[in-house]
Amino acid sequence: MKKEILAGLDLGTTKVCAVIAEKIPEKNKIDILGFGVAPSEGLHKGLVANIGKTAEAIKAAMSQACNRAGIEIKTINVGVAGEHITSIRHRNYVTINREEKEITKEDLDRLEADVRTIRIPSDRQILHIIPEEFSVDHQGGIENPIGMSGSRLEASSHVVLASIAAIENIKKSVERAGYQVQDYILQPIASSASVLDENEKDLGVALLDIGGGTTDIAIYHKKSIKHTRVIGVAGNQVTNDIRESLGVITEEAERLKREYGYATEAAIIKDEDILIRGVGARGNTKIPISLLTQIISLRMRELFTLVDNEIRAAGFKSKIKAGIVLTGGGSLLRGCTELAEEVFGLPTRIGVPQDLGEGLSNEIESPEFATVAGLIKGIPGGKSSEYQILIRKNLKKSDNKFKQLFKKVQEFFNEL
């Protein structure tokens, strides 16, 4: 039986996430069939730093997802991030010469082909061409011109550029793991597809996807993407600040951040002492949560200030009427929304993946999986919108055998 199956791969600095899903058009939902996570050691700030280690992480995450889904997969949508990402706004037009003057898909293709001829740096390639709005015979504000009549079709497009070397390293990593890239999708655009609704995009909203190595920004206004940027300050910098300030190993710093961390002192419920595990001859010590929070808050405030300056410089601060949406693993830090509202002066909420259906969907209904949830949706005009057709394989048997063995072990210990 043929099914519309999609696969997404989020290459993060701290973890690699893979998702396999089935599209249910009649319900406008996506059912999660399989999900896998593996530690990531081959990336730095969104860029592949070690192809071998990245390939191993991809293989591990995809293997988990395929086994749980009972599907053998070969092609995947892959997220792209890193400070190499830049964007420009481009305006161009084509003339309609056919006798009836009716605009067709072919004319939109000509517009896109013309954009691809613009001069860009030799080490860059066009990642996305996303139309913001169309004009027909100088009548603007048109979302979809197909079927309209006119002599001149004009478009304003958001053009995303990426490093050729960065894309090539992702491609090599994916192929070494035994898979093929179906589509490259900018991570903040993928996150936006999963956590923002159309009303927010219309009013004006800024999405901040706070990952381990980078913070991705996407700004929408009047239902169109207006600005994208990737900043190299994120969760790992917070962890490193704790590590350096308290003299602990990275794993302990990450534990303290996750278990006791707050983004602002105003969010602390009870300021109690917490245990800091010593290293070597140095014994365990105790510090108040407020001290840990001060360390975290400095870096988070710096991050939000950088983003606020970026939004102001892009000229969109006054247009963000729907406020700020925080997502990504870094947004799970308690007090994050309170600090963001203080710095931006705008209402803020946490974004979780929306419009998910059945299956294992509840396992990725968390901000840290916003990107991978968006990757399986694809973007308008991307190759992923064509969807790959796969056949369900009989891989469930090995998974069932493992479950039976695990159940027997549980029963044995229960009888002791």
VEXBAMI-598644 format. One record per residue (C-alpha): residue number from 0; y, x, z. Coordinates in pm, whole numbers. Layout:
REM residues N
(atom NUM, (Y, X, Z)) ...
END
This chain:
REM residues 416
(atom 0, (0, 0, 0)) (atom 1, (337, 140, -104)) (atom 2, (598, 171, 168)) (atom 3, (957, 291, 180)) (atom 4, (923, 596, 401)) (atom 5, (1202, 832, 507)) (atom 6, (1196, 1160, 695)) (atom 7, (1484, 1340, 867)) (atom 8, (1513, 1690, 1014)) (atom 9, (1792, 1789, 1255)) (atom 10, (1816, 2169, 1280)) (atom 11, (1991, 2217, 1612)) (atom 12, (2083, 2533, 1798)) (atom 13, (1870, 2436, 2100)) (atom 14, (1606, 2210, 1942)) (atom 15, (1467, 2093, 1609)) (atom 16, (1408, 1715, 1580)) (atom 17, (1198, 1545, 1315)) (atom 18, (1168, 1171, 1252)) (atom 19, (953, 971, 1010)) (atom 20, (1049, 608, 957)) (atom 21, (978, 304, 744)) (atom 22, (1268, 107, 594)) (atom 23, (1240, -271, 637)) (atom 24, (1497, -407, 384)) (atom 25, (1445, -774, 469)) (atom 26, (1535, -707, 835)) (atom 27, (1797, -438, 762)) (atom 28, (1612, -227, 1017)) (atom 29, (1432, 106, 1031)) (atom 30, (1104, 132, 1222)) (atom 31, (1032, 474, 1372)) (atom 32, (673, 576, 1292)) (atom 33, (672, 934, 1419)) (atom 34, (894, 1165, 1619)) (atom 35, (872, 1536, 1706)) (atom 36, (1083, 1791, 1897)) (atom 37, (1041, 2169, 1912)) (atom 38, (1252, 2440, 2084)) (atom 39, (1488, 2613, 1841)) (atom 40, (1528, 2990, 1863)) (atom 41, (1616, 3073, 1504)) (atom 42, (1963, 2916, 1480)) (atom 43, (2304, 3019, 1610)) (atom 44, (2598, 2776, 1605)) (atom 45, (2431, 2562, 1340)) (atom 46, (2341, 2854, 1112)) (atom 47, (1997, 2995, 1044)) (atom 48, (1981, 3338, 1210)) (atom 49, (1604, 3392, 1180)) (atom 50, (1415, 3225, 894)) (atom 51, (1071, 3292, 1044)) (atom 52, (1150, 3138, 1384)) (atom 53, (1331, 2844, 1224)) (atom 54, (1033, 2776, 996)) (atom 55, (796, 2777, 1296)) (atom 56, (1016, 2528, 1482)) (atom 57, (1032, 2302, 1174)) (atom 58, (654, 2320, 1135)) (atom 59, (599, 2232, 1502)) (atom 60, (842, 1936, 1502)) (atom 61, (717, 1798, 1170)) (atom 62, (353, 1835, 1275)) (atom 63, (419, 1623, 1585)) (atom 64, (600, 1358, 1381)) (atom 65, (333, 1345, 1108)) (atom 66, (45, 1321, 1356)) (atom 67, (210, 1039, 1548)) (atom 68, (303, 852, 1229)) (atom 69, (-35, 902, 1061)) (atom 70, (152, 1011, 747)) (atom 71, (145, 1330, 546)) (atom 72, (500, 1412, 440)) (atom 73, (635, 1667, 192)) (atom 74, (1007, 1600, 139)) (atom 75, (1274, 1556, 407)) (atom 76, (1647, 1497, 452)) (atom 77, (1798, 1794, 635)) (atom 78, (2116, 1803, 843)) (atom 79, (2378, 2071, 777)) (atom 80, (2634, 2200, 1029)) (atom 81, (2821, 2520, 1114)) (atom 82, (3177, 2649, 1102)) (atom 83, (3135, 2727, 731)) (atom 84, (3186, 2354, 659)) (atom 85, (3526, 2262, 514)) (atom 86, (3658, 1952, 340)) (atom 87, (3932, 1866, 92)) (atom 88, (4080, 1543, -41)) (atom 89, (4080, 1519, -419)) (atom 90, (4230, 1259, -653)) (atom 91, (4124, 1223, -1018)) (atom 92, (4094, 962, -1293)) (atom 93, (3909, 869, -1613)) (atom 94, (4012, 638, -1896)) (atom 95, (3807, 335, -2002)) (atom 96, (3785, 342, -2381)) (atom 97, (3519, 79, -2452)) (atom 98, (3646, -239, -2618)) (atom 99, (3573, -484, -2334)) (atom 100, (3738, -246, -2077)) (atom 101, (3479, -335, -1810)) (atom 102, (3413, -62, -1551)) (atom 103, (3048, 39, -1511)) (atom 104, (2837, 280, -1301)) (atom 105, (2870, 527, -1588)) (atom 106, (3246, 549, -1525)) (atom 107, (3186, 629, -1156)) (atom 108, (2943, 901, -1266)) (atom 109, (3213, 1045, -1494)) (atom 110, (3456, 1052, -1201)) (atom 111, (3205, 1243, -989)) (atom 112, (3123, 1485, -1273)) (atom 113, (3494, 1557, -1311)) (atom 114, (3526, 1634, -936)) (atom 115, (3243, 1886, -970)) (atom 116, (3455, 2088, -1215)) (atom 117, (3733, 2160, -960)) (atom 118, (3785, 2522, -863)) (atom 119, (3634, 2617, -528)) (atom 120, (3563, 2957, -365)) (atom 121, (3271, 3139, -532)) (atom 122, (3071, 3147, -207)) (atom 123, (3098, 2769, -158)) (atom 124, (2922, 2468, -307)) (atom 125, (2998, 2097, -302)) (atom 126, (2781, 1924, -41)) (atom 127, (2919, 1568, -70)) (atom 128, (3164, 1375, -286)) (atom 129, (3243, 1056, -93)) (atom 130, (3491, 812, -254)) (atom 131, (3758, 688, -10)) (atom 132, (3913, 427, -238)) (atom 133, (3954, 340, -606)) (atom 134, (4250, 229, -815)) (atom 135, (4230, 34, -1141)) (atom 136, (4544, 47, -1359)) (atom 137, (4737, 165, -1047)) (atom 138, (4612, -124, -831)) (atom 139, (4486, 51, -518)) (atom 140, (4273, -39, -218)) (atom 141, (3961, -119, -423)) (atom 142, (3624, -47, -255)) (atom 143, (3396, -114, -553)) (atom 144, (3548, -128, -903)) (atom 145, (3226, -202, -1095)) (atom 146, (3269, -516, -1306)) (atom 147, (3649, -505, -1300)) (atom 148, (3854, -464, -1618)) (atom 149, (4107, -190, -1678)) (atom 150, (4208, 112, -1885)) (atom 151, (4241, 371, -1607)) (atom 152, (4002, 423, -1314)) (atom 153, (4131, 650, -1037)) (atom 154, (3961, 768, -717)) (atom 155, (4049, 948, -395)) (atom 156, (3744, 1137, -270)) (atom 157, (3647, 1328, 43)) (atom 158, (3485, 1647, -83)) (atom 159, (3273, 1846, 164)) (atom 160, (3214, 2216, 93)) (atom 161, (2940, 2434, 242)) (atom 162, (2844, 2800, 229)) (atom 163, (2592, 2872, -50)) (atom 164, (2420, 3132, 169)) (atom 165, (2389, 2890, 464)) (atom 166, (2232, 2621, 243)) (atom 167, (1995, 2874, 86)) (atom 168, (1877, 2992, 428)) (atom 169, (1804, 2633, 531)) (atom 170, (1611, 2581, 205)) (atom 171, (1404, 2897, 263)) (atom 172, (1324, 2795, 621)) (atom 173, (1212, 2445, 519)) (atom 174, (1001, 2576, 230)) (atom 175, (839, 2845, 445)) (atom 176, (737, 2566, 684)) (atom 177, (563, 2394, 390)) (atom 178, (816, 2122, 299)) (atom 179, (1081, 2046, 37)) (atom 180, (1443, 1941, 94)) (atom 181, (1514, 1598, -54)) (atom 182, (1882, 1583, 44)) (atom 183, (2129, 1793, 248)) (atom 184, (2346, 1572, 468)) (atom 185, (2644, 1684, 678)) (atom 186, (2548, 1623, 1040)) (atom 187, (2866, 1438, 1154)) (atom 188, (2824, 1200, 859)) (atom 189, (2461, 1142, 957)) (atom 190, (2561, 1079, 1320)) (atom 191, (2831, 836, 1205)) (atom 192, (2574, 640, 1004)) (atom 193, (2367, 581, 1317)) (atom 194, (2625, 518, 1594)) (atom 195, (2943, 370, 1438)) (atom 196, (2990, 10, 1330)) (atom 197, (3201, -109, 1037)) (atom 198, (3480, -253, 1254)) (atom 199, (3536, 86, 1418)) (atom 200, (3543, 258, 1079)) (atom 201, (3795, 3, 957)) (atom 202, (4032, 27, 1257)) (atom 203, (4010, 406, 1281)) (atom 204, (3766, 607, 1491)) (atom 205, (3687, 971, 1568)) (atom 206, (3324, 1069, 1622)) (atom 207, (3247, 1382, 1828)) (atom 208, (2886, 1498, 1809)) (atom 209, (2852, 1757, 2086)) (atom 210, (2542, 1966, 2023)) (atom 211, (2418, 2294, 2164)) (atom 212, (2597, 2532, 1927)) (atom 213, (2860, 2321, 1749)) (atom 214, (3073, 2011, 1794)) (atom 215, (3091, 1803, 1477)) (atom 216, (3393, 1583, 1404)) (atom 217, (3414, 1288, 1164)) (atom 218, (3723, 1068, 1135)) (atom 219, (3711, 725, 969)) (atom 220, (3995, 489, 877)) (atom 221, (3995, 174, 661)) (atom 222, (3615, 202, 630)) (atom 223, (3635, 544, 462)) (atom 224, (3571, 894, 591)) (atom 225, (3900, 1082, 604)) (atom 226, (3829, 1412, 776)) (atom 227, (3533, 1629, 880)) (atom 228, (3523, 1952, 1076)) (atom 229, (3271, 2162, 1269)) (atom 230, (3389, 2356, 1578)) (atom 231, (3184, 2640, 1729)) (atom 232, (3232, 2532, 2092)) (atom 233, (2962, 2311, 2246)) (atom 234, (2697, 2274, 2516)) (atom 235, (2568, 2631, 2504)) (atom 236, (2913, 2766, 2594)) (atom 237, (2911, 2544, 2905)) (atom 238, (2568, 2680, 3001)) (atom 239, (2685, 3037, 2945)) (atom 240, (2995, 2982, 3163)) (atom 241, (2768, 2865, 3449)) (atom 242, (2538, 3162, 3391)) (atom 243, (2821, 3417, 3404)) (atom 244, (3015, 3255, 3690)) (atom 245, (2718, 3204, 3923)) (atom 246, (2509, 3505, 3817)) (atom 247, (2197, 3304, 3727)) (atom 248, (1955, 3315, 3435)) (atom 249, (2012, 3086, 3135)) (atom 250, (1727, 2847, 3226)) (atom 251, (1871, 2798, 3577)) (atom 252, (2223, 2746, 3437)) (atom 253, (2090, 2479, 3199)) (atom 254, (1902, 2309, 3485)) (atom 255, (2213, 2299, 3704)) (atom 256, (2418, 2154, 3419)) (atom 257, (2165, 1881, 3343)) (atom 258, (2078, 1784, 3701)) (atom 259, (2410, 1823, 3882)) (atom 260, (2678, 1873, 3619)) (atom 261, (2995, 1663, 3582)) (atom 262, (3268, 1701, 3320)) (atom 263, (3543, 1612, 3567)) (atom 264, (3574, 1614, 3947)) (atom 265, (3699, 1254, 3942)) (atom 266, (3350, 1141, 3835)) (atom 267, (3167, 1303, 4129)) (atom 268, (2997, 1037, 4340)) (atom 269, (2908, 1259, 4636)) (atom 270, (3013, 1624, 4673)) (atom 271, (2706, 1781, 4833)) (atom 272, (2566, 2134, 4836)) (atom 273, (2308, 2228, 4573)) (atom 274, (2053, 2511, 4575)) (atom 275, (2107, 2807, 4339)) (atom 276, (1788, 3002, 4277)) (atom 277, (1831, 3376, 4327)) (atom 278, (1711, 3653, 4096)) (atom 279, (1525, 3965, 4214)) (atom 280, (1642, 4085, 4556)) (atom 281, (1917, 3827, 4564)) (atom 282, (1813, 3526, 4770)) (atom 283, (1881, 3159, 4712)) (atom 284, (2234, 3036, 4781)) (atom 285, (2412, 2703, 4800)) (atom 286, (2733, 2585, 4636)) (atom 287, (2913, 2247, 4637)) (atom 288, (2882, 2030, 4326)) (atom 289, (3262, 2039, 4298)) (atom 290, (3251, 2418, 4230)) (atom 291, (2993, 2370, 3953)) (atom 292, (3207, 2089, 3811)) (atom 293, (3517, 2311, 3801)) (atom 294, (3327, 2563, 3584)) (atom 295, (3204, 2290, 3347)) (atom 296, (3533, 2102, 3334)) (atom 297, (3733, 2403, 3215)) (atom 298, (3516, 2446, 2904)) (atom 299, (3486, 2073, 2829)) (atom 300, (3863, 2030, 2860)) (atom 301, (3911, 2325, 2622)) (atom 302, (3672, 2163, 2373)) (atom 303, (3844, 1823, 2385)) (atom 304, (4186, 1990, 2354)) (atom 305, (4067, 2180, 2043)) (atom 306, (3945, 1853, 1890)) (atom 307, (4268, 1672, 1983)) (atom 308, (4472, 1945, 1815)) (atom 309, (4248, 1917, 1505)) (atom 310, (4299, 1539, 1489)) (atom 311, (4676, 1579, 1527)) (atom 312, (4693, 1856, 1265)) (atom 313, (4499, 1636, 1020)) (atom 314, (4755, 1359, 1078)) (atom 315, (4517, 1095, 1212)) (atom 316, (4600, 1072, 1584)) (atom 317, (4808, 755, 1541)) (atom 318, (4543, 593, 1316)) (atom 319, (4251, 607, 1562)) (atom 320, (4288, 252, 1697)) (atom 321, (3919, 209, 1791)) (atom 322, (3921, 527, 1998)) (atom 323, (3671, 810, 2041)) (atom 324, (3291, 794, 2019)) (atom 325, (3097, 1075, 2189)) (atom 326, (2740, 1150, 2090)) (atom 327, (2495, 1441, 2085)) (atom 328, (2322, 1601, 2385)) (atom 329, (2653, 1728, 2524)) (atom 330, (2781, 1374, 2570)) (atom 331, (2510, 1310, 2832)) (atom 332, (2714, 1514, 3081)) (atom 333, (2833, 1275, 3353)) (atom 334, (3205, 1207, 3347)) (atom 335, (3236, 1300, 2978)) (atom 336, (3400, 972, 2877)) (atom 337, (3646, 990, 3167)) (atom 338, (3757, 1343, 3073)) (atom 339, (3781, 1250, 2703)) (atom 340, (4001, 948, 2782)) (atom 341, (4226, 1172, 2991)) (atom 342, (4264, 1440, 2721)) (atom 343, (4285, 1215, 2413)) (atom 344, (4466, 924, 2577)) (atom 345, (4230, 692, 2387)) (atom 346, (3943, 460, 2485)) (atom 347, (3609, 642, 2468)) (atom 348, (3246, 532, 2456)) (atom 349, (2904, 697, 2425)) (atom 350, (2737, 643, 2087)) (atom 351, (2365, 568, 2064)) (atom 352, (2165, 503, 1743)) (atom 353, (2198, 143, 1622)) (atom 354, (2000, -90, 1393)) (atom 355, (1664, 60, 1483)) (atom 356, (1362, -166, 1460)) (atom 357, (1018, -139, 1614)) (atom 358, (757, 136, 1648)) (atom 359, (880, 436, 1846)) (atom 360, (1248, 344, 1809)) (atom 361, (1307, 335, 2186)) (atom 362, (1224, 708, 2201)) (atom 363, (1530, 805, 1996)) (atom 364, (1778, 553, 2138)) (atom 365, (1978, 834, 2296)) (atom 366, (2298, 1018, 2195)) (atom 367, (2109, 1347, 2150)) (atom 368, (1914, 1193, 1860)) (atom 369, (2214, 1040, 1679)) (atom 370, (2201, 1294, 1395)) (atom 371, (1831, 1267, 1317)) (atom 372, (1854, 884, 1332)) (atom 373, (2132, 899, 1074)) (atom 374, (1943, 1141, 850)) (atom 375, (1670, 885, 784)) (atom 376, (1935, 637, 670)) (atom 377, (2084, 878, 415)) (atom 378, (2435, 840, 269)) (atom 379, (2559, 629, -21)) (atom 380, (2499, 810, -348)) (atom 381, (2266, 1070, -197)) (atom 382, (1919, 1136, -333)) (atom 383, (1784, 997, -8)) (atom 384, (1905, 650, -104)) (atom 385, (1628, 640, -366)) (atom 386, (1369, 676, -84)) (atom 387, (1039, 854, -118)) (atom 388, (719, 653, -158)) (atom 389, (432, 787, 50)) (atom 390, (77, 673, 126)) (atom 391, (-46, 629, 481)) (atom 392, (-310, 891, 560)) (atom 393, (-597, 863, 802)) (atom 394, (-454, 1113, 1047)) (atom 395, (-471, 869, 1341)) (atom 396, (-834, 960, 1411)) (atom 397, (-758, 1303, 1559)) (atom 398, (-470, 1152, 1758)) (atom 399, (-704, 882, 1898)) (atom 400, (-967, 1142, 1994)) (atom 401, (-705, 1332, 2194)) (atom 402, (-599, 1011, 2370)) (atom 403, (-962, 930, 2459)) (atom 404, (-1014, 1280, 2601)) (atom 405, (-689, 1259, 2799)) (atom 406, (-798, 921, 2941)) (atom 407, (-1132, 1065, 3055)) (atom 408, (-957, 1356, 3230)) (atom 409, (-723, 1109, 3406)) (atom 410, (-1020, 899, 3522)) (atom 411, (-1195, 1210, 3656)) (atom 412, (-896, 1310, 3874)) (atom 413, (-844, 951, 3989)) (atom 414, (-1200, 947, 4128)) (atom 415, (-1145, 1267, 4333)) 
END
